[in-house]
Amino acid sequence: MAERGSARFKAATNEGMSYRVFIVYSYALSGIFLLPFSLFVDRRKELPPFDMGLIGRIWVLGFLGFAAQMLAYQGIEYSSPTLTSAISNLTPAFTFALAIAFRMEKLALRSLSSQAKIVGAIVSIAGALVVVLYQGPIVVRGSSSSSKSLYLALRSPQSNWIIGGALLTANCFVLSLWYIIQTKIVEKYPAELLVVALYTLCVAIITTPVAFILEPNLSAWKITTKMMLSGILYSKGPGILFQIEQLY
């Protein structure tokens, strides 16, 4: 799913959409949809006060999400959705390491569970290094216009595998830190949907002025093809559902 969403994003950018504009639209759409839905779902929950400390943490979460998205989409532009899918396996390894650093996870070397996690982290890192250092052939099926657009996206001549891999690796680290902070927020304020809704709106608010500065031409904000619209809808639909699923 991650690879297909990334492929649709790259196809959309190949048709002229800026990834900054893409982030604004996708997160704004998610936030507008989720906020009223979350208020309805969580209306009967007894929740602690929504104080400034919590608001600050959600904004930090938003900045991390903004950074992760910028790194991810820039990395996709330099490389390919296939590399994105492979590099994403680093996220559990980084999350495990950060959980130990933040004392959310206890490392017992004699425990089979800890040993399995350590081996998994090492395998993930080794696999990511192999994928970054070796760019294999591209395999694309289908002859439709959509498939052709994805094919052109995957074989972009401007791709730079190593830089893309570095950016995607940084994205995985930031995303892991995002998971840690999100967990802390939900422990204090157990309204999962509302937290995700406010987070998506924060990312949209943070990204909008940046996108307007870097993309001042209004034509860059127009959605002119079905692939652009499909990329926006597909990127945050499954993605938001995955984020919510991780909280339960």
Summary of the structure (lengths in Angstrom):
residues: 248
radius of gyration: 19.0
end to end distance: 20.2
largest distance: 59.6
contacts: 778
relative contact order: 0.23
helix: 77%
strand: 0%
